[in-house]
Amino acid sequence: MNSIKVALGAIVVGLIVLSMSAFIVDERELAIKFRLGQIAETDYPAGLHFQVPIVNNVRKFDKRIQTLDADPERYLTAEKKNVQVDSFVKWRIGNVETFFKSVGGDFWVANQRLSQVVKDGLRGEFGKRSVQEVISGERDEIMAAITESSRFQAKEFGIEVVDVRIKRVDLPQEVSNSVFRRMEAERDRIAKEFRSEGSEAAERLRADADRQRTVILAEANQKSEKMRGEGDAKATEIYANAYNQDAEFYAFYRSLGAYENTFHSKNDLLVLEPDSEFFQYFTGKKVDQK
């Protein structure tokens, strides 16, 4: 009975020792084994591994890609103008031993160190370019250059920089407002120029229309006077021909017209001698027409 208890106790102790000695490294992890506080081994593949309890201890670190999404920062361009840059960095642990020695295995400290490296790179790249180049022309070149320089400098922290991306490059708010006001003023100036040119063109059109109207009216009056003169001449010719054909009838026709115009109203009053030529067709006395 005692032997069974001893055996069971040995098994339990063995299991405890085994559990304290064994450790598993996940595919998403990197591990460091320490021996009495000093780094003993680092290159552990994924799987089951063993250590000496109490003498050894193991720390694990995430080896997946991390994202450093920094706050937007201002940088000076070659023209000494401020631009607001929003960027982020993709990184992971490249050398776990160096990573532990340089930043103590602290991801927050690693982000701070890496952030300063990237800021220095951005400051250098933006300082060599104009606003136009950094906003629209050479963003890909800037990102490639910063990725390369940051990758080289981050190695001393055991960090592998995967990529540096610039999300947005803007002018600061006060500069944007100033630019907007200048653009607004410029557009107002252009609009005033267009309105002035339009008014000038309208005045020219109105003046030309008035000139054409005056010319047309003058030509119309000239033609009407000419036609009236031709009509009067024709009428005179017709009257002359009629007189020559029958002078008596023509004189009678003209007398009828004179009577009609004279006695147009009942209130018309005309005082003449009875033997006046005007009444020759009423009295029957005809006056010779010469």
C-alpha positions in Angstrom: 0.0 0.0 0.0 2.8 2.3 0.9 4.6 1.5 -2.3 1.5 2.5 -4.3 1.4 5.8 -2.5 5.0 6.4 -3.1 4.6 5.6 -6.8 1.6 7.9 -7.1 3.5 10.7 -5.3 6.5 10.2 -7.6 4.2 10.4 -10.6 2.6 13.6 -9.3 6.0 15.1 -8.6 7.1 14.1 -12.0 4.1 15.6 -13.7 4.7 18.9 -11.8 8.3 18.9 -12.7 7.4 18.1 -16.3 4.8 20.9 -16.4 7.4 23.3 -15.0 10.0 22.2 -17.5 8.0 22.1 -20.7 6.9 25.2 -22.6 5.2 25.6 -26.0 6.2 28.2 -28.5 3.3 29.2 -30.8 3.8 30.0 -34.5 2.8 33.6 -33.7 5.4 34.0 -30.9 9.1 34.4 -30.3 10.7 33.1 -27.1 13.7 33.9 -25.0 15.1 31.5 -22.4 16.9 33.0 -19.5 19.3 31.2 -17.2 19.6 33.0 -13.8 18.6 36.3 -15.4 20.9 36.0 -18.4 19.8 35.2 -22.0 20.6 31.6 -22.7 18.8 30.9 -25.9 16.5 32.7 -28.4 16.0 30.8 -31.6 13.1 28.6 -30.8 11.0 27.1 -33.5 7.3 26.6 -33.0 6.6 23.5 -30.9 7.3 21.9 -27.5 10.5 22.8 -25.7 12.0 22.1 -22.2 13.8 24.1 -19.5 15.3 23.5 -16.1 12.8 24.7 -13.5 13.9 27.5 -11.2 17.2 27.9 -13.1 15.5 28.8 -16.4 12.5 31.0 -17.2 11.0 31.9 -20.6 9.5 35.1 -22.0 7.4 35.2 -25.1 6.8 38.0 -27.5 4.3 38.5 -30.3 6.0 38.2 -33.7 3.0 39.3 -35.7 3.1 42.6 -37.7 2.4 45.6 -35.4 1.0 49.0 -36.5 2.3 52.3 -35.3 -0.4 54.9 -36.1 1.2 58.1 -35.0 -0.6 61.4 -34.5 -0.3 63.9 -37.4 2.9 66.0 -37.3 4.0 69.2 -39.0 7.1 69.3 -41.2 8.8 72.0 -43.1 9.2 71.8 -46.8 12.1 73.1 -48.8 10.1 76.4 -49.2 10.0 76.6 -45.3 6.2 76.0 -45.4 4.5 73.8 -42.9 2.5 70.7 -44.0 0.5 68.4 -41.8 1.5 64.7 -42.4 -0.5 61.7 -41.2 1.4 58.4 -41.5 1.6 54.9 -40.1 4.3 52.2 -39.8 4.0 48.4 -40.1 6.7 46.6 -38.2 7.5 43.4 -36.3 10.3 42.0 -34.2 13.2 41.1 -36.4 15.7 40.0 -33.7 14.1 39.1 -30.4 17.4 39.2 -28.4 18.3 42.7 -29.7 14.6 43.8 -29.2 14.8 42.7 -25.5 18.2 44.3 -24.9 17.3 47.6 -26.5 13.8 48.3 -25.4 13.4 45.7 -22.6 10.8 43.8 -24.7 8.3 46.7 -24.1 6.2 47.3 -27.2 5.3 50.9 -26.0 9.0 51.8 -25.7 9.6 50.2 -29.1 6.8 52.3 -30.7 8.3 55.5 -29.2 11.8 54.7 -30.5 10.5 53.8 -33.9 8.3 56.8 -34.1 11.3 59.1 -33.6 13.2 57.3 -36.3 10.3 57.7 -38.8 9.8 61.4 -37.8 13.5 62.1 -38.5 13.1 60.4 -41.9 10.0 62.3 -42.8 11.6 65.6 -41.7 14.6 64.9 -43.9 12.6 63.9 -47.0 10.1 66.7 -46.7 12.8 69.3 -46.2 14.2 68.4 -49.6 11.0 68.9 -51.5 8.4 71.6 -52.4 4.8 71.7 -51.3 3.7 70.7 -54.7 6.0 67.7 -54.8 5.1 66.3 -51.4 1.3 66.8 -52.0 0.9 65.3 -55.4 4.1 64.6 -57.2 6.5 62.4 -55.2 4.7 60.7 -52.4 5.6 57.2 -53.5 9.3 58.1 -53.6 9.1 59.7 -50.2 7.5 56.5 -48.7 10.0 54.3 -50.3 13.0 56.4 -49.1 11.6 56.6 -45.5 10.9 52.8 -45.4 14.5 52.1 -46.5 16.1 54.5 -44.0 13.8 53.5 -41.1 14.4 49.8 -41.8 18.2 50.4 -41.5 18.0 52.4 -38.3 15.4 50.2 -36.6 17.7 47.2 -36.8 19.5 48.5 -33.7 16.3 48.0 -31.8 15.7 44.5 -33.1 12.8 45.9 -35.2 12.1 45.0 -38.8 10.2 47.8 -40.6 7.8 46.3 -43.1 6.4 49.5 -44.6 5.9 53.2 -43.9 2.8 54.7 -45.5 1.7 58.3 -45.7 -2.1 58.5 -45.4 -2.5 62.2 -45.9 -0.5 65.4 -46.5 -2.4 68.6 -45.8 -1.7 72.2 -45.2 -2.2 73.3 -41.6 -5.7 74.7 -40.9 -4.6 78.3 -40.7 -2.7 78.0 -43.9 -5.6 76.3 -45.6 -7.9 79.1 -44.5 -5.5 81.6 -45.9 -5.2 79.8 -49.2 -9.0 79.5 -49.4 -9.3 83.2 -48.8 -6.7 83.9 -51.5 -8.5 81.5 -53.9 -11.9 83.2 -53.1 -10.4 86.7 -53.7 -8.9 85.5 -57.0 -12.2 84.0 -58.2 -14.0 87.2 -57.2 -11.5 89.2 -59.2 -11.9 86.9 -62.3 -15.7 87.0 -61.9 -15.5 90.8 -61.9 -13.3 90.8 -65.0 -15.8 88.5 -66.7 -18.7 90.7 -65.7 -16.9 93.9 -66.8 -16.0 92.3 -70.2 -19.6 91.1 -70.5 -21.0 94.6 -69.8 -18.5 96.1 -72.3 -19.6 93.6 -74.9 -23.2 94.3 -74.1 -22.7 98.0 -74.6 -20.9 97.4 -77.9 -23.8 95.2 -79.0 -26.4 97.8 -77.9 -24.4 100.6 -79.7 -24.2 98.5 -82.8 -27.9 97.7 -82.7 -28.8 101.4 -82.3 -26.5 102.3 -85.2 -28.1 99.7 -87.4 -31.6 100.8 -86.3 -30.7 104.4 -87.2 -29.3 103.3 -90.6 -32.3 101.1 -91.3 -34.8 103.8 -90.3 -32.9 106.4 -92.5 -32.9 104.0 -95.4 -36.6 103.3 -94.9 -37.5 107.0 -94.7 -35.4 107.6 -97.8 -37.2 104.8 -99.6 -40.6 106.0 -98.4 -39.9 109.6 -99.5 -38.7 108.3 -102.8 -41.8 106.1 -103.2 -44.1 109.0 -102.1 -42.4 111.3 -104.6 -42.8 108.7 -107.3 -46.5 108.2 -106.3 -47.1 112.0 -106.4 -45.5 112.2 -109.8 -47.5 109.3 -111.0 -50.7 110.8 -109.6 -49.9 114.2 -111.3 -49.2 112.4 -114.5 -52.6 110.5 -114.2 -54.4 113.8 -113.4 -52.7 115.5 -116.3 -53.7 112.7 -118.7 -57.2 112.8 -117.4 -57.4 116.5 -117.9 -56.1 116.3 -121.4 -58.6 113.6 -122.3 -61.7 115.3 -120.9 -61.1 118.7 -119.3 -64.8 119.3 -118.6 -65.2 116.0 -116.6 -61.9 116.6 -114.8 -63.1 120.1 -113.7 -66.4 118.6 -112.6 -64.6 115.9 -110.6 -62.4 118.5 -108.9 -65.5 120.6 -108.0 -67.2 117.6 -106.4 -64.1 117.1 -104.2 -64.1 120.8 -103.3 -67.8 120.6 -102.4 -67.2 117.5 -100.2 -64.4 119.1 -98.3 -66.2 122.4 -97.9 -69.6 121.1 -96.8 -68.2 118.4 -94.6 -70.3 119.5 -91.6 -73.8 121.0 -91.2 -72.2 123.8 -89.3 -70.0 124.8 -92.2 -70.7 128.3 -93.5 -69.4 129.8 -96.7 -70.2 133.3 -98.0 -69.7 133.7 -101.8 -71.2 135.7 -104.6 -74.0 133.8 -106.4 -72.2 134.0 -109.7 -69.0 132.7 -108.2 -67.0 130.1 -110.1 -67.4 127.8 -107.1 -71.1 127.3 -107.9 -70.8 127.0 -111.7 -72.2 123.4 -111.6 -75.2 124.5 -109.4 -76.2 127.5 -111.5 -75.5 125.8 -114.8 -73.1 128.6 -115.8 -69.9 127.1 -116.9 -66.6 128.9 -116.8 -64.3 128.2 -119.6 -61.4 126.1 -118.5 -58.1 127.3 -119.9 
